[in-house]
């Protein structure tokens, strides 16, 4: 029972992260490489072959790389930090 509840919570967190990443990936004021990283993160989160925790950590590593980009608009950086904090709560 507890496991099912956890999985539902994780799925909810993944949905939240995907929603924010979709906003970033569709924002034309954001540089293309950052939008591409957001799309890649969405793909990582939607991959069904891994557990939610593995999907989350794959997305975090993609975002971690792109967060160093000096061309990233500050509001985009805040959104990506938000996504990372949502995803970091997902554990196996």
Secondary structure, DSSP 8 states (H G I E B T S, - for coil): -HHHHHHHHHHHHHHHHHHHHHHHHH-TTS-HHHHHHHHHHHHHHH-TTS-HHHHHHHHHHHHHHHTT-TTS-HHHHHHHHHHHHHHHT---
